[in-house]
């Protein structure tokens, strides 16, 4: 006669397997929640960096337009003054040219600062959190 299987032992093995699976699922669920939280934090950080970048870009564009307009106005003034060829005009032209150079230098400085800000933001986005 065949020996009857030991169902109590089988139940214990299955029960242990189920407990192990539950523990593993809880661990995986916790890891998943942690990963989701990290993704959320990185997303918030990237959104903040993107907003900062957009604000900086808008400001630099505005400053660039203002400086370009000022340079254009100065250029027009220089052309008008060159048409008048008296001694006072030559001095005024020299002053305007110096001012134009100063404004061009200022615009270059703004562009350099903008590029440095962009580099800092890019570094922040590359760094792991």
URMOBEL-V594780 format. One line per field, one symbol per residue. burial: b if it has 9 or more other C-alpha atoms within 8 Angstrom, else e. A space follows every 10 residues. Layout:
# URMOBEL-V594780
burial->???
This chain:
# URMOBEL-V594780
burial->eeeeeeeeee eeeeeeeeee eeeeeeeeee eeeeeeeeee ebeebbeebe eebeebbeeb eebbeebeee beebeeebee bbeeeeeebb ebbeebbeeb eebbeebeeb beebeebbee beeebeeee
